[in-house]
């Protein structure tokens, strides 16, 4: 006993309703040859012609007319059973705020996998300094905010992991030969900037700012050009840059907490799923 394939029945109904293989193929997201092959396969199983061509339109034969009602019943029952047992597709809109260094390096791969797993969730991603993202007047703009905090911060309950802050330079940079450390930094308010100043001043190491840029792309370009050095979370260092060994000229910068903050009262299923996805991915990345 042979079985009727539901894909072939769907192709048959699409052609039946539109009168065109081309239109049916567009509706089903298939190629024209694939739809034609499904119709041929169905005709071979049933040993009957299901359509006849009248000018440019396909008209169902008498056997095609008879099949139509039952085909719809089969597809309806099939979809009802699938819908009863399968979890519904995750849908929704999520606005995510993230620091630029995560937006450019680590997060794209994570969000790319999330998008592949949940294609019906619309993501809006906004990059800014952590300080700006968590300002009171900004909080309601985002469903989730990924931020970096001092380890002594009050955001402990939102910490998902920690990361080392490291010195970064070009592949050929020799910072020990510099009388003053040439710094390439983000704008004022950046935690990395404040941490650099604190630790360099603590050992009374001279420094000067040679370039200021609001995002990692500009900072990365300036470092690659050999203009100076900066500090980045270790997990976000681009492959084209080098982590500089700690020396007497470059003091250790310690660790930062990476936190994920959610908007109060806006915990939809899509938001919860993205939160879990980012949290587990960042922990796995570190390990």
PyMOL commands that set and color helices and strands:
alter all, ss='L'
color gray80, all
select helices_A, chain A and resi 6-18+21-28+32-46+62-85+100-117+130-133+136-139+156-158+175-177+191-202+216-224+234-236+269-286
alter helices_A, ss='H'
color red, helices_A
select strands_A, chain A and resi 51-54+57-60+92-98+121-127+144-150+159-169+181-185+207-212+230-233+242-243+255-262
alter strands_A, ss='S'
color yellow, strands_A
deselect
rebuild
show_as cartoon
